[in-house]
Amino acid sequence: AILVAGGSKGKRHALPHAKMMIHQPFGEVGGQVSDIEIQAQEILNTREQLNEVLAQHTGQPLDRIAKDTDRDFYMSAEEAKEYGLVDEVLAKEDKDADDNSDKPADESVD
């Protein structure tokens, strides 16, 4: 979602059956207590940065982003558009019944 949201405005697309999910960063910590504190602080810093990036690119308030990313937050393509993650949900173009563009041109015989 962060990659899609950070795309060029007007060019952020999703297919109709796509799903988007935002969540807080995940990291495993271990080692000595001092190492765990360092790693935990880094995860918190990363979370703050990601929330700011999502808020900037979606137009959502930072407090809503923080609430929504507290747990896994799934969205359909249309919901992602409403949220500001994507600009457009792409739909397959309907071809006209008269469209012969996929047929080879008739060859004339002299």
N, C-alpha and C positions, 0 to 999 in steps of 0.2 A: 504494500500500500504506500509506503514511503517513496518508493521509486516512481510509482504512478503519479502520486500527488505532486512530486517535484518536477514533473515533465512540463514542457512548454504549454502555456495556457492556450486552449483551443485545439490542442493536439493530444489531449489525454482521453483515450477511448477505452471502452470496455465492450465485450460481446454480451449479448442479452442474458446468457445463462452464467455469466461470470459471478464469482463471489469475491468480496474483499473482506479482509479481517485486519483490525488494528488491535494492538496489545502492548503491554509494557515490555521492555527488554528482558530477556532471560539470560541468566548467567549462573554458572555453578561456581561456588566458592569453596575454598578449603585451605588447609595449612594452619599456620600459627594464627592466633587471635589478631595480631597486628596486620597480617596479610588479609585476613577475612574483612577487617575494617576497611582496608584500602580497596579491595575488590567491591565491597558493598557500596562504598562511596562512588566508585567509578560507574557502577550500574545506575545509581541514583542520578548522577550527572548526565549519563547517556539518556536516561528517561526524560529528564528535563529538556535536553536538546531536541530529542525526537518530538516531544510534545510541541515545542516551539515551532519546529519545521512544519508539522502537520497543521498547526493553527495558522501559520503564515500562508500556506498553500491552499488551505480549504476555506479560509475565512471564518472558521468556527472559533468561538472564544476559548482561550487557553483552559479555563476551568472545565468546560465541556469535554475538551480533548483529554484532560487529566482523568475525568470521571469515566469516559468511554474506554480509555486504554487501561484502566485498572484491572479489567478482566478481558478475555477474548471478546471482541465486539464484531460480529459478522454483519455484512450488508450485501444485499443483492446489487446488481449493476445499477438499477434505478435508484436504490437507496444511496449508493456511492455517489451517484450524480447529484442527488439532493444534498448530500453531506459536503460536496465540493471536492471529492477525490478525483472524479473524472468529469470531463466536459460533455461527453456524448456517449450514448449507448448505440453501438452500430447495429443496423438491421440489414438483412440481406435485401439487395435490390430485386424488385420484381421485373422480369423481362416481359416486354410486350409480346403478345401472341404473334404479332407481325414481324417481330425482330428476327432478321435472317443473318445477323452478324456472325453467328457461329457456323453458318453453312458456307461451303466453298462457292465461289463465283462460278456462274455458268460459263463454259468455254464455248465460244462461237466457232462453228466449222464453216470454212469457206468453200 
